[in-house]
Amino acid sequence: MHGKDRKQRQNDDFRAVDPAEVPLTTDQGTAVDHTDDALTAGERGPTLMEDFHFREKLTHFDHERIPERVVHARGAGAYGYFYPYESCASFTRAAFLQDPSVHTPVFVRFSTVQGPRGSADTVRDVRGFATKFYTSEGNFDLVGNNFPVFFIQDGIKFPDFVHALKPEPHNEIPTGASAHDTLWDFVSLQPETLHAVMWLMSDRAIPRSYRMMPGFGVHTFRLVDADGRGTFVKFHWTPRLGTHSLVWDEAQECQGRDPDFNRRDLWEAIEAGEYPEYELGVQLVPETDEFAFDFDLLDATKLIPEERVPVRPVGRMVLDRNPDNFFAETEQVAFHTANIVPGIDFTDDPLLQARLFSYLDTQLLRLGGSNFAQLPVNRPLAPVSTDQRDGFHQTAIHRGTSYTKNSLGGGCPAVGGPEGAAFAHHATRVDGAKVRARSASFRDHHSQAALFWHSASAWEKQHIVDAFRFELGKVGAVSVRERVVGELNGVDHALASAVATGVGVPAPPADEAATHKQVSPALSLENAPGDGSIRTRKVAVLVDDGVDAEQVVSVRDVLAAQGAVVEALAPRDGTIAGRDGEPQAVDRSLMTVASVLYDAVYVPGGPGPDAPSAQPNGAVLRFVRDAYRHGKPVAASGSGVAALEALEAPGLRLAEGPGEAVADHGVVSERTEGPVSGDFTRAFSEALAAHRHRDRPQARD
């Protein structure tokens, strides 16, 4: 069996028995003959305490919930594997980064931050991207986010930041959202948050899919080679499908139409064999260049521009298996930034140093004690031999001594192990007076926020402005609005003025000190297109009685052959009648879906005035109009072109006669009967690969 399956073989020892093989029993294995009624004194008498099955069943139910995570409570997870492209021995001794033929099992958990477990997926929020590598040398947890920077510089502020971000204490509002007074009060008084806030206000904060979302280690870590030489490193995950996002009102409607939008998308893709893939890249900085930048490498609110230090691809991760049980695996998985292996070490980043304490402390409460590493999802593949004993949920039956050094146990377990195999902390000099102070190198809070702003395209900038207007528009305290606008003025005067106009506060005078104009193209979503394929893109085909089935088949077959997911939507479930009278299967009812759940829409033609594509009904027009407004590919053929004409978008070119396929701003049309042409499907595929089409002519409201 392939090495990537080692974790699943280990998990086999913990999987529950097949219910078809064993009758219902108690926890002690005693078969149960009845579980619908408790034992009572007579049919209408009191319940008897001697009913051990009743008591056991209710006790388990009463204790089914564990405390949810304070942050990252809502998540989705998957198993997979990782392999390096080639040996990385020149900068790290980590075993899992040496041999391309060795596939290291992984478990990845994606999550939102602010909301509870029951909140929606598509809120505006930073996303967690945490990876547990089950390496031959122990577990390595790369606990990151989909932003490369964080909101604060020192972990002592983390409780303050999260308290401000969470729902307000007097009314527990809002859930899973950042548009409220306490967060923005904190932001306005802590300018170090500005860079991450710029990411939060961008479309990066509402990913289209976890499969189209990047990940970052956030902190500067240290790699160590076999000779003990250190190299600073920033970790990057890049999705093979590219980095794609929702737009804001689309994300809001998704919360109502499908609050599990991202979670469902990940699960269904893996079940369909469309395995998400990510490339691991590293930015390497020699220790001699620690102070070569105009920011501090230890500042978690800063990134290294890729123009200064390119991202070097080192390996690939594939997620190919969904968990068997959400609670046992996705909910109980315990990540910890201190879980490292030989060849990887920490830096003195003050936020990282706080996380090294906080994550372990959190798991002790959530998972009921110190033995959480023995849970199957957390259990390493590497052999474990410790002197730790007892405690809640101890599953090991230990023998022998439980202290080191010892002679009665033959000196076992011995420290060190095989030569060179043990973890050794990288030797660095540490000295200085005990102070509560921050280095002056951490004081620049505006330049990288400005770098992000100036690197954005025009449409990205407009979305950022709109996001600030939405968020601050919900802030009741005018003084907070004014302070935030004042801080934005240090980023860019045009940004501050546009936001001020939208939230009803005076625009500040231009800040002469705000001269940051640098650009990093890698920060723009326009420069993260992915592999150019249309795999897993969801295409809605709007059909009804009388539809030209030949057109549907000709489009569906071409798109499906390229890996797209094509679904026929009709006013009702079941089947409809094609124009030849033959029944045509319907995948979903239009009553249960909406344009926001799809990446593109196609309207085929019909035979006459009774066909919905000839005289589009309200549901069809609304579906097409929403897709058009959100910049998605829209296609129509035959009489279906009437749905595009109804947009009344001045300047939008549509096909005028038969035999002509026209593509304009991601809108593809062809006035044909029967199967569509190759030019039509080719243009539609290209429009779908581009994901979004900005700057379209405005459709009539």
Phi, psi and omega in degrees: 000142184298148182303332182295343183268004184300321180295321179292325175296321177295318181295335180304329181291344185247356181289141179295156179295153178294122181303336180284345185264336186229135177291167179300131181227171169279178177299338181268003177089009179277127182295145182245131182260350183202130183225016180262341183223137175286160178287125182229163174274089187085161185297332181244016184270179181290154178288139183266133180294343180285354178286088184295329179293316177301312183295318180295317181297315180289324178298316178298316180298317181298335185249019183290334185262140171247161179303131176286160178301142177297315172237159183063034183291322183265117183216173174217144185225166178201152173268160176187207180211160180227144173217146177278155177287325180200172181297137177254025186299340182291343179223354175207147176266000182306125188296324184288354179250026185247318193239114180300338181279349180264118178261118181268122177297148179222158166231131183241136175238123174259150185199160164268170187253309193283315192281162175285179182302330183271006181281175184274159181285326195261030175286161174283114187191158168288149180247141173279146177220087187250130184237127175255114176267121176270077188276167179292346181252011183117175182279135172243122179254115173261097190260096187236191180228176174269005168251145179277357183228161179243176188275337184228161183260333183234132184296344178295340177273354187299315176301322179295315181298313183291321176300321179290325183285325184292167177307148184291141193293336185281333183224004179054043178228141002264158178269126175062032182217157182249002183272080177200167192298314190294320178299311186287335170297314178299312181301317184294337182257355181230082185297346177296343179284346194302318183297310179296326178296325176299318175296319181296326181276355179268175178291349176300337184274000179224072185296144176295323185200151171296337179282350181237034184235129177282168176224153182219144176286349178069300185280163165273117175260183178231131170261147183228130180270182185295338180266005178086008178280136183258150176220130176290146184215143168244131182264139179228134167252128179241121182288138181298328182281359182092169180260114183228150185228164168277169167257163197297308183291334174294316178297321180296318179291326177301326181298328178272320182288319181204090181296346178260027189307308182286321179296315179296318181301315180296312182299312185292324179296315180293318178298328181277359181083009177266080190286126177298141179230144180221143176260130175273127177235158180228142167256118186254131180232117177302147180300334178291343180258019184304325184250025183274359185251164178272019173216171182265127180301337182272002181270111183287355176268009181238150172241162175265114179304137183293341175290331178279314180226103181298152175278124181262116179293133181233347181184177184227143176240135179236130177257114190232011180210129173280152176298155175279331184214120186301313183295311186296330186247295184294322182278325184268354178298136185239109178266151180206124181299340179278355177280092180235170182233165176307132182105351177229136182214176185266171168239183182270017174310119185294332176288318177298318180301322178291321179295329180298334175270315194293320185296316178296317181300321180295315183295327180300324178280310186298317190254014166076032176131184191276356183264020182297338179292347179273351174298142186308316183292335181264346187292127178288158172280332177294145178301143180243128179215105184229172173260007175291140184222156165059209182087174179300138171061035175289122182256346181274146173255093186283150174229157175082198185283164181225039179208157178227131004279157175215157173246334184290334178261018181071019180077012184256147357284141182273147177282156174097309182065202178302150184302128177081001184271335186284153176289136176229125179296139178294130183283118175226150180279131179230119174204166180143163179285150176286116182219156167254088184204160179242144182299145177299337181290353179262004193273349180277112183249000187246331191294319182280333170297320177292323177302316179297315181299311184288342178277346183284149174286173183300316181290326176295319178298318180296321178295323178295314178300314180299321180294316176300319180295320178295310185295307182290335177294340177265359178275124183283329184280112181298325180298325178291316177304315183295319180294320179297315178300321178299320177292321179296334178296332175285346176270306179195131184293321180297320177299310182299319182293318180295320179291317180302316179300321183286334184251009170074034175236158181296140175286132180287158174294155181303137178271108183297338181279346182276083185248016184284118182229011182292156182229141173231101185305331182296344182277350181269137177297336179295341183253023178229059189281342182088202188273003177080004180272171176246019182301133177071000175293138184263125183243125177268129174249116185271115186231164175197178179307136180090004182295149176281094185296331179297322178293317180301312182296317183295325178283314182301316184297319181292315182291318181296325178296337177266006175096003178286155177258113186251126181234134177272124181245134182221168180297345179216159176283171176097245180224161171235169179260126174288175183294340176269004179088350180286141179291142178236130183290143176249133180276319182211154174276141177300338180292339187255357186227179177202166181304327185295344181269002183233160180266343181198165179222143177230132179245107178281171180271176179219178189275341186191192187295342180275349181284137182297333179282343175276320175233084188304133177278177185299321181295319179295313181299318179296318179299311181294318182297319179295317179298317179297314182298328181271007175079018182274156175298136179228132180225152177207149178224160180055222181290349176296341179299339178301329178292330177282323178297328181292345176295330182051053179264107184297132179090350179283124182274130176235157178301139183255330182220171181295152176080012182231123175257122183244131176239126181213119179054038179078011176251121186243131182220151177202124181267087183223159172249146182078195184306141179284167183277164175296327178297323181294308182293326179294316179294321179294319178298317180294321178295322180291322179296331180283347175074293182234153179231105184273171173058038176284156170302140183289128176282156178291136178289000000 
